[in-house]
Amino acid sequence: MKISDKKREKILSQIVDFLFLSFPEPRFTSLIAQEIARDEEFVKKLLIDLKSKKLVKEVKKSPKGIDYLRRSRWKLTDETYSIYKKGQH
């Protein structure tokens, strides 16, 4: 099933909004998917797309410094956060 580019952009915006509100705390893919009511695999593809545009950063380690084998957490890059914060005012 193909979604329109307009809907895809709205979903990307929802992801960025959620990550902005939780900044600087990185969030798991599953939590992001739950918050925006979308499938985890679809959200992961979108997050990877945002990562390629350097809008989000993937965190592959736990807070204790242990590498995740199958999970990822995501957060906005510092540049994206500062630009987004300026747009809020």
N, C-alpha and C positions, 0 to 999 in steps of 0.2 A: 504494500500500500504506500503510495507516494503522497506526501503532504506538500502543500504549496510553500513557496519561498516566504511568503508573507507570514504564514503560521509558524514556519521554522524560525524566523527572526523573532517572533513574539516569544517562543519557547526559549530561545537563546537569551533574550532579555530577562525572562523570569529567572533563569539560572544565574545570570550576573547580578540581578537584584538580591537574590537569596544569599549569594556569596558576599555581596557588599554588606548586607545586614549582619552577617556573622563574622566579618573581618575583625581581627587577623586570624581567627580560629579556622583551620582547614576542616572541611566536611567530607565525609565519605560519600561516594557515588550513590549508595543506597539511600542515604538521608536526603540528598538533593532530589533524587527521583521521587521519593515519598512526598516531599514538600511541594513539588510541582505536579504531582499526580501523573507521572509518566513512567514508562518501562525503563528499567535500569540499563539495559543494553543500548537503548536509543539515547538515553541521557549520556552514557559513556561516549558514544560516537560524537555527540554534540560537544562534550567537554574536550575531547581530543581535537576537534575542529577549533575550539576556542584556544586551546594550547598552541596549535600551529600558528594562530594569529597573535600569539604572545599576550593574550588577555588574561589567561589563568595559568596557574602553576600547579603541577602535580607533585604531591608529597608522598614519597614512597617509604618513609620511615615513621615509626611510632614516636611519640614524645620522648620515649626512653632511648631512642636511637637505633632501635631494632628494625631491620628491613622487613617490609611487608612482602609476602610471597605472592598473594593473590588479590590484594586490596590496594586501593589508592584513596588518598584524600586530596581535596582540591581547594585552592584559595585564589583570590584575585592577585595579580602581580601588584607590586607597590605602585607602579606607574598607572595601572588601570584604576586602582583605588583612588589615587589622588585626582585623576581626571574626573572620575565618576562623582567624587565628593564635591569638586568645584561645580559640577553641573547641578547638584542638589540645592545649592544656595542661590 
